[in-house]
């Protein structure tokens, strides 16, 4: 009686997409749709990787942006209301604004600004037409603003200026208009430095804003107790 002989089989050869190949020995690789899609699949994967890389780069924080440090807040026991933990007064505002404070009359303001070249008088000031109410102003070059631009060390263009605004013969806003020129194509850093000096002030002393209008970077510091008035942020001209 003959013994049964074991039949040894060969494992299938993997196909192009990981499955077994059905081709016989000596046959050429198939050139069907699976082979045609491999270059397309590789291109799609490469494109996806590039998109993911761009998205990751877009989410990377901009380390060049200025970090504004505000004073710590002190909260009540219920965690509902808060106030600035440091004691601030009008003297803190005057220290930043070269001795100026909101509410000063035009004649009093001129005593702190010798570069104006004379006393200011309410009746002689031109009208600030961007306001609906009777507001008047005086403008001076940024270069001659003295302590009013003390925190600024970055460049700004020669046309840059500071505008003092009055209502009822009382100072209610100081507006710094940083403009570019050929020597300083971007005054953004100068405006950011000035804004960073004023924004830590308590809202009961001053309300600070930084915005852009036309080519100008503008920082406004306003008396929080001033009467409300409709204002339009028109484009700042090079003056």
C-alpha positions in Angstrom: 0.0 0.0 0.0 1.4 3.4 -1.1 1.8 6.2 1.5 0.1 9.5 0.7 2.6 12.1 -0.5 2.3 15.6 0.9 1.7 18.3 -1.7 3.8 21.4 -1.0 2.3 24.6 -2.2 3.9 28.0 -2.8 2.6 31.1 -1.1 1.0 33.5 -3.6 3.0 36.5 -4.8 1.6 39.8 -3.5 -0.1 41.8 -6.2 0.4 45.6 -6.8 -2.1 46.6 -4.1 -1.2 44.0 -1.5 -3.5 41.1 -2.7 -2.3 37.8 -4.2 -1.2 37.8 -7.8 -2.9 35.5 -10.2 -0.2 35.6 -12.9 1.7 32.5 -13.7 5.5 32.0 -13.8 7.2 34.1 -16.3 4.2 36.4 -17.0 4.7 40.1 -17.2 3.2 42.4 -14.6 -0.3 43.5 -15.3 -0.8 47.0 -16.6 -4.4 47.4 -15.5 -6.2 50.2 -13.6 -4.5 49.5 -10.3 -1.0 50.3 -11.8 -2.4 53.4 -13.5 -3.8 54.8 -10.2 -0.6 54.5 -8.2 1.1 57.7 -9.6 -2.2 59.5 -9.1 -2.5 58.3 -5.5 1.1 59.3 -4.8 0.4 62.8 -6.2 -2.7 63.2 -4.0 -0.8 62.1 -0.9 2.0 64.6 -1.6 -0.5 67.4 -2.2 -2.3 66.6 1.1 1.0 66.7 2.9 1.8 70.1 1.5 -1.7 71.5 2.5 -1.2 70.2 6.0 2.2 71.8 6.2 0.8 75.2 5.1 -2.0 75.0 7.6 0.5 74.2 10.4 2.6 77.1 9.4 -0.4 79.4 9.4 -1.2 78.4 12.9 2.3 79.2 14.2 2.0 82.2 16.5 3.6 85.5 15.3 6.4 86.0 17.8 7.0 89.5 16.5 3.7 90.9 17.8 3.8 93.0 20.9 2.5 91.6 24.1 0.4 94.2 26.0 0.8 93.8 29.8 -2.2 95.1 31.8 -2.3 95.6 35.5 -3.6 92.7 37.7 -7.3 92.7 38.6 -8.7 92.3 42.1 -12.0 90.5 42.2 -14.7 90.5 44.8 -15.6 87.4 46.9 -18.3 86.3 44.4 -16.0 86.7 41.4 -18.5 89.0 39.7 -16.9 92.5 39.9 -13.3 93.6 39.6 -11.1 96.6 39.7 -7.4 97.3 39.0 -5.3 96.1 41.9 -2.9 99.1 41.7 -3.9 102.5 42.7 -3.9 104.9 39.8 -4.7 108.7 39.7 -4.7 111.6 37.3 -1.0 112.1 38.1 -0.3 108.8 36.3 -2.0 110.1 33.2 -0.2 113.4 33.5 3.1 111.6 33.7 2.5 109.9 30.4 1.1 113.0 28.7 3.8 115.5 29.5 1.9 117.2 32.3 -1.4 117.3 30.5 -4.7 116.1 32.0 -8.2 116.0 30.6 -10.3 119.0 31.4 -7.6 121.6 31.0 -8.5 124.7 29.1 -6.7 125.7 25.9 -4.7 128.4 27.7 -3.6 125.9 30.3 -2.6 123.3 27.7 -0.4 125.8 25.9 1.7 126.2 29.1 2.8 122.6 28.7 3.5 122.9 25.0 6.1 125.6 24.4 6.7 124.4 20.8 3.3 125.8 19.8 4.8 129.3 20.0 2.1 131.1 21.9 -1.0 130.8 24.1 -4.0 128.9 22.8 -7.5 130.4 22.9 -10.7 128.5 22.4 -12.2 131.1 20.1 -9.2 130.9 17.8 -9.1 127.1 17.4 -10.3 125.6 14.1 -13.4 123.3 14.2 -12.9 119.6 14.3 -15.5 118.8 11.6 -15.6 115.1 12.1 -17.6 115.6 15.3 -21.3 116.5 15.3 -20.9 118.7 18.3 -18.8 121.8 18.6 -15.2 120.4 18.9 -12.0 122.2 18.2 -8.4 121.2 17.8 -4.8 122.1 17.6 -2.2 120.1 15.6 1.5 119.9 16.1 4.3 117.9 14.4 5.2 114.7 16.1 8.8 115.7 16.1 7.9 118.8 18.3 5.5 117.0 20.6 8.2 116.5 23.3 7.0 114.3 26.2 3.8 113.5 24.5 5.7 110.9 22.4 8.1 109.9 25.2 7.5 106.1 24.9 8.1 106.0 21.2 11.6 104.8 20.0 10.7 103.3 16.7 10.6 105.3 13.4 7.8 107.4 12.1 7.4 109.6 9.0 8.0 113.3 9.0 4.3 114.1 8.3 3.3 112.4 11.6 1.4 114.7 14.0 -0.4 115.0 17.3 -3.9 116.5 17.6 -5.3 117.9 20.8 -9.1 118.0 20.8 -11.3 120.3 23.0 -15.0 120.4 23.9 -16.4 123.4 25.7 -12.9 124.7 26.1 -11.8 121.5 27.9 -9.2 118.9 26.6 -11.0 115.6 26.0 -8.8 113.7 23.6 -5.2 113.4 22.4 -4.8 111.7 19.0 -1.4 110.6 17.7 -1.3 110.1 13.9 1.8 108.1 12.8 2.3 108.4 9.0 4.9 106.8 6.8 7.4 108.4 4.5 10.4 107.1 2.4 12.7 106.9 5.5 10.0 105.0 7.5 7.7 103.0 5.3 5.8 101.5 8.3 5.2 103.4 11.6 3.3 100.5 13.1 5.9 99.7 15.8 5.9 103.4 16.9 2.1 103.4 17.3 2.2 100.0 19.1 4.8 101.2 21.6 2.7 104.3 22.4 -0.5 102.3 22.8 1.3 99.8 25.1 2.1 102.7 27.4 -1.5 104.0 27.7 -3.6 100.8 27.6 -2.7 99.7 31.2 -4.4 102.9 32.6 -7.7 102.3 34.3 -10.8 102.9 32.3 -11.8 105.6 34.8 -8.7 107.6 33.8 -8.5 107.1 30.0 -9.9 105.1 27.2 -7.2 104.1 24.7 -7.7 102.8 21.1 -5.3 101.9 18.3 -6.6 101.7 14.8 -5.5 102.3 11.2 -7.2 104.7 8.8 -5.7 105.1 5.3 -1.9 105.2 5.6 -2.0 106.4 9.2 -1.6 104.3 12.5 -3.7 106.2 15.0 -3.7 106.1 18.8 -6.5 107.9 20.6 -6.6 108.5 24.3 -10.0 109.9 25.4 -11.5 111.3 28.6 -14.0 108.6 29.8 -16.1 111.4 31.3 -16.4 113.4 28.1 -19.9 113.9 26.7 -20.8 111.5 24.0 -20.4 112.8 20.5 -20.8 111.2 17.1 -17.4 111.0 15.3 -16.4 109.7 11.9 -13.0 108.1 11.4 -12.1 109.7 8.1 -8.9 109.1 6.3 -6.0 111.0 8.0 -4.2 113.3 5.5 -0.5 113.9 5.3 -0.4 117.3 7.0 
